[in-house]
Amino acid sequence: MVENIIRLEKISKKYDDLTVLDNLNLDIKKNEFLTLLGPSGCGKTTTLKIIAGFEYADDGKVLFENKEMNNLPPYERQVNTVFQKYALFPHMNVYENIAFGLKIKKMQKDEIDKKVKEMLKLVALEGFEKRKVDSLSGGQQQRIAIARALVNEPKVLLLDEPLGALDLKLRKEMQIELKRMQQKLGITFIFVTHDQEEALTMSDTIIVMNKGKIQQMGSPQDIYNEPENSFVARFIGESNIFDGIMLEDFKVEFCNILFDCVDKGFEKKEDIEVVIRPEDIKMVDPKDGMLKGLVTSVVFKGVHYEIEVKENDRLWILHNTKSAEIGTELGMDIYPEDIHIMRKVSN
């Protein structure tokens, strides 16, 4: 069984009258890549700062390897943080930036040299030792910031939206690089982002947050395929969400049509919400479709077309590698396994 390295118990935090974290409970496992995901103001960065020691909770406990560390200053915690603004020292070269924390610890020069070279190899910047940091690209500066944090051998690395300043291509490359580093080092990464693609690409576990509360916790596959409420379904990818009635196990009614589904365990005739991902809707001839509607918009997205279909007063979004013609009628089929049922809850 994998051990927890960090536990947050009933953590609450307010700024004046604004509740930022509301009775938050969270277990973080050793050696996992965990992402805190949510919109601005949801409490994810505050959670990270409380773990780091830059903020203190109003209530609750922060445990590190089962030892309380609520009042420990940041430098006494076995964590290091990489921020969106890398805060590198411009008057130092690459080597000196990475070695800074080790020199503060008064480590021997040969040991410092060994560790810095190991970090340069890890972040693929061997040969850059004497370069000034302001001569490096944004991606290279980010690698130096990560190396500077990792050279101190923290048990947990905290990353607060570190890819936000990079362009799209470089950001995608660094997503893969960060995951590679985490797997090679075997330490815990806690990553904060509002970017769903980053979370899905890198994470072992995703925590979806909103208004200071955890909405759902699970693997990327669980979060995407089995959202627990409409907030998660809307925040992670695009979704078609409609009100419905769970008539009985494996039978649901929505859009005035009875569908087979794979869900069970609901009350008979329970009011529910139905989620159908755009890529799971099959385009068919109108006469063959369970549903049919008028194509109102077609947008090419590179790997697929995004097609809007108006069915009665409802607007559907479809993703398909084939296009459709605006103004034509389109049939839609939905398989039972592509219908996901959610209980109605307030978010």
QUIKA-V862649 format. One record per residue. N is the residue number from 0. RES is the residue in one letter. SS is DSSP state (H for helix, E for strand, L for the rest). OMEGA is omega in whole degrees, 0 to 359 (* if undefined). Layout:
# QUIKA-V862649
N_RES_SS_OMEGA + N_RES_SS_OMEGA
This chain:
# QUIKA-V862649
0_M_L_181 + 1_V_L_181 + 2_E_L_172 + 3_N_E_174 + 4_I_E_179 + 5_I_E_174 + 6_R_E_173 + 7_L_E_183 + 8_E_E_173 + 9_K_E_182 + 10_I_E_175 + 11_S_E_180 + 12_K_E_176 + 13_K_E_167 + 14_Y_E_189 + 15_D_L_181 + 16_D_L_183 + 17_L_E_176 + 18_T_E_182 + 19_V_E_175 + 20_L_E_188 + 21_D_E_175 + 22_N_E_186 + 23_L_E_175 + 24_N_E_184 + 25_L_E_173 + 26_D_E_180 + 27_I_E_187 + 28_K_E_174 + 29_K_L_171 + 30_N_L_177 + 31_E_L_174 + 32_F_E_184 + 33_L_E_181 + 34_T_E_171 + 35_L_E_188 + 36_L_E_176 + 37_G_E_181 + 38_P_L_176 + 39_S_L_178 + 40_G_L_183 + 41_C_L_179 + 42_G_L_185 + 43_K_H_180 + 44_T_H_176 + 45_T_H_176 + 46_T_H_179 + 47_L_H_181 + 48_K_H_177 + 49_I_H_175 + 50_I_H_182 + 51_A_H_183 + 52_G_L_177 + 53_F_L_173 + 54_E_L_178 + 55_Y_L_180 + 56_A_L_174 + 57_D_L_179 + 58_D_E_175 + 59_G_E_184 + 60_K_E_170 + 61_V_E_183 + 62_L_E_176 + 63_F_E_185 + 64_E_L_176 + 65_N_L_176 + 66_K_E_182 + 67_E_E_180 + 68_M_L_181 + 69_N_L_188 + 70_N_L_179 + 71_L_L_174 + 72_P_L_184 + 73_P_H_185 + 74_Y_H_178 + 75_E_H_179 + 76_R_L_183 + 77_Q_L_179 + 78_V_E_171 + 79_N_E_187 + 80_T_E_171 + 81_V_E_183 + 82_F_E_177 + 83_Q_L_172 + 84_K_L_195 + 85_Y_L_176 + 86_A_L_174 + 87_L_L_181 + 88_F_L_187 + 89_P_L_181 + 90_H_L_179 + 91_M_L_174 + 92_N_E_184 + 93_V_H_181 + 94_Y_H_184 + 95_E_H_177 + 96_N_H_182 + 97_I_H_185 + 98_A_H_190 + 99_F_H_182 + 100_G_H_180 + 101_L_H_177 + 102_K_H_177 + 103_I_H_178 + 104_K_L_180 + 105_K_L_178 + 106_M_L_179 + 107_Q_L_185 + 108_K_H_182 + 109_D_H_177 + 110_E_H_176 + 111_I_H_182 + 112_D_H_180 + 113_K_H_183 + 114_K_H_180 + 115_V_H_179 + 116_K_H_176 + 117_E_H_180 + 118_M_H_178 + 119_L_H_178 + 120_K_H_181 + 121_L_H_183 + 122_V_L_175 + 123_A_L_178 + 124_L_L_175 + 125_E_L_181 + 126_G_L_181 + 127_F_L_189 + 128_E_L_187 + 129_K_L_182 + 130_R_L_173 + 131_K_E_186 + 132_V_H_181 + 133_D_H_175 + 134_S_H_183 + 135_L_L_175 + 136_S_L_179 + 137_G_H_179 + 138_G_H_178 + 139_Q_H_177 + 140_Q_H_179 + 141_Q_H_178 + 142_R_H_178 + 143_I_H_178 + 144_A_H_178 + 145_I_H_179 + 146_A_H_180 + 147_R_H_178 + 148_A_H_185 + 149_L_H_184 + 150_V_L_178 + 151_N_L_176 + 152_E_L_176 + 153_P_L_174 + 154_K_L_179 + 155_V_E_174 + 156_L_E_179 + 157_L_E_182 + 158_L_E_184 + 159_D_E_180 + 160_E_L_186 + 161_P_L_183 + 162_L_L_188 + 163_G_L_184 + 164_A_L_184 + 165_L_L_176 + 166_D_L_190 + 167_L_H_183 + 168_K_H_181 + 169_L_H_179 + 170_R_H_180 + 171_K_H_178 + 172_E_H_183 + 173_M_H_174 + 174_Q_H_179 + 175_I_H_181 + 176_E_H_181 + 177_L_H_179 + 178_K_H_178 + 179_R_H_180 + 180_M_H_182 + 181_Q_H_180 + 182_Q_H_181 + 183_K_H_183 + 184_L_H_180 + 185_G_L_176 + 186_I_L_182 + 187_T_E_172 + 188_F_E_172 + 189_I_E_192 + 190_F_E_178 + 191_V_E_177 + 192_T_E_169 + 193_H_L_185 + 194_D_L_184 + 195_Q_H_181 + 196_E_H_176 + 197_E_H_182 + 198_A_H_182 + 199_L_H_184 + 200_T_H_192 + 201_M_H_199 + 202_S_L_162 + 203_D_L_181 + 204_T_E_176 + 205_I_E_172 + 206_I_E_177 + 207_V_E_184 + 208_M_E_173 + 209_N_E_177 + 210_K_L_174 + 211_G_L_181 + 212_K_E_175 + 213_I_E_178 + 214_Q_E_179 + 215_Q_E_177 + 216_M_E_179 + 217_G_E_177 + 218_S_L_176 + 219_P_H_180 + 220_Q_H_179 + 221_D_H_183 + 222_I_H_182 + 223_Y_H_187 + 224_N_H_184 + 225_E_L_179 + 226_P_L_185 + 227_E_L_178 + 228_N_L_187 + 229_S_H_176 + 230_F_H_180 + 231_V_H_182 + 232_A_H_181 + 233_R_H_184 + 234_F_H_181 + 235_I_L_180 + 236_G_L_177 + 237_E_L_184 + 238_S_E_164 + 239_N_E_184 + 240_I_E_181 + 241_F_E_172 + 242_D_E_179 + 243_G_E_179 + 244_I_E_176 + 245_M_E_186 + 246_L_E_178 + 247_E_E_177 + 248_D_L_175 + 249_F_L_178 + 250_K_E_180 + 251_V_E_177 + 252_E_E_172 + 253_F_E_185 + 254_C_L_177 + 255_N_L_180 + 256_I_E_176 + 257_L_E_180 + 258_F_E_165 + 259_D_E_176 + 260_C_L_182 + 261_V_L_183 + 262_D_L_178 + 263_K_L_176 + 264_G_L_177 + 265_F_L_173 + 266_E_L_175 + 267_K_L_180 + 268_K_L_177 + 269_E_E_175 + 270_D_E_184 + 271_I_E_170 + 272_E_E_181 + 273_V_E_176 + 274_V_E_175 + 275_I_E_180 + 276_R_E_183 + 277_P_H_182 + 278_E_H_182 + 279_D_H_179 + 280_I_L_182 + 281_K_E_177 + 282_M_E_181 + 283_V_E_175 + 284_D_L_183 + 285_P_H_183 + 286_K_H_182 + 287_D_H_187 + 288_G_L_170 + 289_M_L_179 + 290_L_E_174 + 291_K_E_181 + 292_G_E_183 + 293_L_E_178 + 294_V_E_183 + 295_T_E_182 + 296_S_E_174 + 297_V_E_180 + 298_V_E_178 + 299_F_E_184 + 300_K_L_179 + 301_G_L_179 + 302_V_L_179 + 303_H_L_171 + 304_Y_E_172 + 305_E_E_188 + 306_I_E_175 + 307_E_E_181 + 308_V_E_177 + 309_K_E_181 + 310_E_E_191 + 311_N_L_178 + 312_D_L_183 + 313_R_E_178 + 314_L_E_178 + 315_W_E_173 + 316_I_E_178 + 317_L_E_171 + 318_H_E_182 + 319_N_E_177 + 320_T_L_175 + 321_K_L_179 + 322_S_L_175 + 323_A_L_184 + 324_E_L_179 + 325_I_L_179 + 326_G_L_179 + 327_T_L_178 + 328_E_E_185 + 329_L_E_174 + 330_G_E_181 + 331_M_E_175 + 332_D_E_179 + 333_I_L_180 + 334_Y_L_182 + 335_P_H_183 + 336_E_H_180 + 337_D_H_177 + 338_I_L_180 + 339_H_E_183 + 340_I_E_178 + 341_M_E_172 + 342_R_E_178 + 343_K_L_178 + 344_V_L_175 + 345_S_L_181 + 346_N_L_*
